[in-house]
Amino acid sequence: MSEAGVAEIQERIRDAAADERALRIRGGGTKDFYGRRIDGELLDVRGVRGIVDYEPTELVITARAGTPLDELDGTLQAAGQMLAFEPPRFAPGATLGGTIGAGLAGPRRAYAGGVRDFVLGVRLVDGTGEALGFGGKVMKNVAGFDVSRLVTGALGTLGVVTEVSLKCLPRPATELTLVRECAADQAIHLCNDWGGKPVPLSATCFVGDRLYVRLSGAEAAVRSGRDAIGGEALDPAQADDLWRGIRDHAHPFFASTRASGVLWRLSVRSTTPYADLGGPQLIEWGGALRWLAAGAETNAEAVRAWARASGGHASCFRGNAAPVFQPLPPTLLALHQRLKHVFDPHGILNRGRLYPEL
């Protein structure tokens, strides 16, 4: 299903808009836990799938939103390329559309860029059933407002993404993961120190009193980085399992939070000192991303206040702490509401998924 699938989505949206009936957009369903719980008639977009265009020499791939990430990875890997932001798969069946909607990136994000940095263009169906296109399939496209990046991370509240063009990158020639024992504050200091030096970092993670560092690039650069960092080298297969587990939240740290408790996602300045927030932490992105496994007794407002004071914000990634996302200042909320009205004037698409007012 391709153009016919898009036409079917348009018809479903027009019908829903006629009586302002809420629609709940769903792809692979692997990120349904993320964001506020919502009701609505299910709009399944998995039928709109398939790679539309890929020319490895251009470093651009275009695919429909229902395309599984595993299919994209297989195609890119055959050409020696990758999606550099390492999109997570929290369960089998993760799709490209869900990746764009959630806007979440994996361990490489701090060193290669986030999802928005690689989105060149999107096609979507807005809240009136109109099919729209923004951006393009080239890296230099500056015509008009950058809606392609605007819809990235909007959790489907602005439209149903049907097609995406992404910049891809060559896979690194060499990768090496080093591990050393240290305390949390020391790990944060080391990562920030290395980040200011010519060291080919591509991922860092501190968990369980151990700091893991991945180096990626030319063999000579990786060798030089190893000499600068030191530590014990992990077996390549063990290293792959480690970073995949962190990316997909299959690592024991995350697995322990699925059945009970609350998992907080704290985005802060990378240099922020470690703070005991009432539960174990896993620290990524050189200190800029802190995952907090908190119990029910943890004070949610205290966690949010700490994140604000640290130059960032806190999101309840899993669990039932409310609100899910850091509350918006009135001016910024008003801007979001205006955007929502432009793209979805009847307020039917993933109503309330980000904030109750959207």
C-alpha positions in Angstrom: 0.0 0.0 0.0 1.5 3.4 -1.0 -0.5 6.2 -2.6 -3.7 4.3 -1.9 -2.7 4.1 1.7 -2.2 7.8 1.9 -5.6 8.4 0.3 -7.2 6.2 2.9 -5.6 8.1 5.7 -6.8 11.4 4.1 -10.4 10.0 4.0 -10.3 8.8 7.6 -9.1 12.2 8.7 -11.7 14.1 6.7 -14.5 11.9 8.2 -13.1 12.4 11.7 -12.8 16.2 11.2 -16.4 16.5 10.1 -17.6 15.6 13.6 -14.4 16.4 15.5 -13.8 12.8 16.4 -10.4 12.3 18.0 -7.9 10.0 16.2 -5.1 8.1 17.9 -2.2 7.6 15.5 -0.3 4.3 15.7 2.6 2.8 13.8 4.5 -0.1 15.3 3.2 0.7 18.7 6.7 0.5 20.3 6.5 4.0 21.8 2.8 4.0 22.9 4.0 4.4 26.5 5.7 7.7 25.7 3.7 10.9 26.3 0.3 11.4 27.9 -2.3 8.6 27.7 -5.0 9.5 25.2 -8.2 8.1 23.9 -9.5 8.2 20.3 -10.3 6.0 17.3 -7.2 4.1 16.2 -5.5 5.3 12.9 -3.0 2.6 12.0 -0.4 3.8 9.5 1.7 0.7 9.1 0.3 0.0 5.7 2.1 3.1 4.3 5.5 1.5 4.1 8.5 0.8 1.8 11.7 2.5 0.7 10.9 5.1 -2.0 14.3 6.2 -3.1 17.9 5.5 -2.0 21.1 6.5 -3.8 24.1 5.7 -1.5 26.4 8.2 -3.3 23.9 11.0 -2.3 23.8 9.9 1.4 20.0 10.3 1.3 17.2 7.8 1.8 13.5 8.3 1.4 11.0 6.0 2.9 7.3 5.8 3.9 6.4 6.2 7.6 5.3 2.6 8.2 8.7 1.2 7.1 10.3 -0.9 9.9 13.6 0.5 11.1 15.1 -3.0 10.7 14.3 -2.8 7.0 16.0 0.6 6.7 19.0 -0.6 8.7 19.4 -3.6 6.4 19.4 -1.5 3.3 21.8 1.1 4.7 24.2 -1.6 6.1 24.4 -3.3 2.7 25.8 0.0 1.4 28.1 0.6 4.4 25.9 3.4 5.7 23.8 4.1 8.8 21.3 6.4 10.5 23.8 8.3 12.7 21.4 9.3 15.4 20.9 5.6 16.3 17.0 5.5 16.6 15.9 3.3 19.5 13.6 0.3 19.2 11.8 -0.3 22.4 10.1 -3.3 21.0 10.0 -5.3 17.8 8.3 -3.5 14.9 9.6 0.0 15.4 8.8 2.2 12.4 10.3 5.3 10.8 7.1 7.3 11.5 7.3 6.5 15.2 10.9 7.6 15.2 10.1 10.9 13.7 7.1 11.4 15.9 8.9 10.7 19.1 12.2 12.5 18.1 14.3 10.2 20.3 17.9 9.3 19.5 20.3 6.8 20.9 23.9 6.9 22.3 25.5 8.6 19.3 23.2 11.6 19.5 25.6 13.9 21.5 28.4 13.4 19.0 26.6 13.0 15.6 23.4 15.0 16.1 19.7 14.4 16.9 16.8 13.3 14.7 16.0 16.8 13.6 19.6 17.2 12.3 19.1 14.5 9.7 15.5 15.1 8.5 15.6 16.7 5.1 12.0 16.6 4.2 8.6 15.1 5.1 5.2 14.5 3.6 2.2 14.5 6.0 -1.5 14.7 6.1 -2.8 17.5 8.2 -5.9 17.7 10.4 -8.1 18.6 7.5 -7.1 15.6 5.4 -4.8 17.6 3.1 -1.6 16.0 1.9 1.4 18.4 2.3 5.1 18.3 1.5 7.9 20.2 3.2 11.7 20.2 2.6 13.2 18.0 0.0 15.8 15.3 -0.7 18.9 17.5 -0.7 21.0 18.7 2.2 20.8 22.4 1.1 17.1 23.3 1.1 16.2 26.6 2.8 12.9 27.4 1.1 10.3 28.4 3.6 9.7 27.5 7.2 11.4 24.3 8.4 8.3 22.3 9.1 10.2 19.0 8.6 12.0 19.6 11.8 8.9 21.1 13.5 7.0 17.8 13.2 9.9 15.8 14.5 9.2 15.1 18.2 5.6 16.5 17.9 4.2 13.0 18.7 1.7 13.2 15.8 -0.1 16.3 17.1 0.5 18.3 13.9 -0.2 15.7 11.3 0.2 12.1 10.1 3.7 11.7 8.7 3.6 9.5 5.6 7.1 9.9 4.1 10.5 11.0 5.3 13.8 11.9 3.6 16.8 11.4 5.8 20.5 12.2 5.6 22.6 9.1 6.3 26.3 8.7 7.0 29.0 6.1 6.2 29.6 3.6 8.9 32.9 4.2 10.8 35.8 2.2 9.7 36.8 1.2 13.2 35.0 1.2 16.6 36.3 0.4 20.0 34.6 0.5 23.5 36.7 1.1 26.6 35.6 0.7 30.2 37.1 2.0 33.4 35.9 2.1 37.0 35.2 5.5 38.6 32.7 7.6 40.5 29.8 9.5 38.8 31.4 13.0 39.3 34.7 11.8 37.9 32.9 10.2 34.9 31.1 13.5 34.1 34.4 15.4 34.4 36.3 13.0 32.2 33.6 13.0 29.5 33.6 16.8 29.3 37.3 17.0 29.3 37.6 14.4 26.4 34.8 16.3 24.6 37.1 19.3 24.2 40.0 17.3 22.7 40.5 15.6 19.3 39.2 12.3 20.6 36.7 10.4 18.3 34.0 9.9 20.8 30.7 8.4 19.6 29.0 7.4 22.8 29.5 7.5 26.6 27.6 5.8 29.4 28.1 5.7 33.2 26.2 3.0 35.1 27.1 0.8 38.1 30.3 2.7 38.9 31.7 2.0 35.4 32.3 4.4 32.6 31.9 3.1 29.0 33.3 5.1 26.1 32.9 4.2 22.5 35.4 5.5 19.9 34.5 5.6 16.2 36.4 6.6 13.1 39.7 5.9 11.2 41.9 3.3 12.8 44.7 5.8 13.6 42.2 8.2 15.3 40.7 5.4 17.4 44.2 4.2 18.4 45.2 7.7 19.4 41.9 8.0 21.4 42.5 4.8 23.2 46.0 6.0 24.3 44.4 9.3 25.5 41.6 7.6 27.4 43.0 4.4 28.7 40.9 1.7 30.3 40.1 -1.9 29.3 38.8 -2.7 25.8 35.6 -4.7 25.5 35.1 -7.6 23.2 33.4 -6.2 20.0 30.4 -8.5 20.4 30.0 -7.5 24.0 30.3 -3.9 23.1 27.6 -4.2 20.4 25.3 -5.8 22.9 26.0 -3.0 25.5 25.2 -0.1 23.2 22.2 -1.9 21.6 20.9 -2.6 25.1 21.3 1.1 26.1 19.8 2.3 22.8 16.7 0.0 23.1 16.4 0.1 26.9 17.1 -3.6 27.1 20.0 -3.0 29.5 19.4 -4.4 33.0 19.1 -0.8 34.4 16.1 -0.1 32.2 14.6 -3.6 32.4 14.2 -3.2 36.1 12.0 -0.1 35.7 9.4 -1.7 33.3 7.3 -3.5 35.8 7.4 -0.9 38.6 8.6 2.5 39.5 9.1 5.6 37.4 11.8 6.2 34.8 12.8 9.9 34.4 14.6 11.3 31.4 16.6 14.4 32.5 18.1 16.6 29.9 20.6 19.0 31.5 24.0 20.8 31.0 26.6 18.2 30.5 28.8 19.7 33.2 26.1 19.5 35.8 27.5 17.8 38.9 26.0 14.4 39.9 23.2 14.7 42.4 21.4 12.0 44.4 17.8 12.2 43.2 16.4 9.3 45.1 17.3 6.4 42.8 20.0 4.8 40.6 21.0 6.7 37.5 22.4 5.9 34.0 24.3 8.8 32.5 24.7 9.3 28.7 25.8 11.9 26.2 28.8 13.0 28.2 26.6 14.0 31.2 23.8 15.7 29.2 21.3 12.9 29.6 20.5 11.4 32.9 18.1 8.5 33.3 16.7 8.2 36.9 15.0 5.1 38.1 12.8 6.5 40.9 10.4 4.9 43.3 6.8 6.1 43.9 8.0 8.1 46.9 10.3 10.3 44.8 9.2 14.0 44.7 8.4 14.7 41.1 8.5 18.5 41.6 11.9 18.2 43.2 13.2 16.3 40.2 11.8 18.9 37.8 13.2 21.8 39.9 16.7 20.2 39.9 16.5 19.8 36.1 15.4 23.5 35.6 18.2 24.7 37.9 20.6 22.6 35.8 19.6 24.3 32.6 17.3 21.6 31.3 14.0 19.8 31.8 12.6 16.5 33.1 10.2 14.1 31.4 8.4 11.1 32.9 9.5 8.6 30.4 7.8 5.6 32.0 5.4 5.5 34.9 2.6 7.7 36.1 4.2 10.9 37.4 2.2 13.8 36.1 2.6 16.0 34.1 4.6 13.8 31.7 6.5 16.7 30.2 7.9 19.8 31.8 5.1 22.5 31.9 5.5 25.2 29.3 5.7 28.9 30.1 2.4 30.7 29.0 4.0 32.4 26.0 5.5 29.2 24.6 2.3 27.3 25.3 0.4 29.9 23.3 2.8 29.5 20.4 2.2 25.7 20.4 -1.5 26.2 20.5 -1.3 28.5 17.4 0.7 25.9 15.5 -1.7 23.1 16.5 -4.6 25.2 15.2 -2.9 25.8 11.9 -2.1 22.2 11.2 -5.0 20.6 13.1 -7.8 23.2 13.4 -10.4 20.6 14.7 -7.9 19.3 17.3 -8.4 15.6 16.3 -4.9 14.3 15.9 -3.3 12.7 19.0 -5.3 15.2 21.1 -3.5 15.8 24.4 -0.6 13.5 23.7 2.0 16.3 24.5 0.0 18.6 26.7 -3.7 18.7 27.7 -4.1 22.0 25.9 -2.8 20.5 22.6 
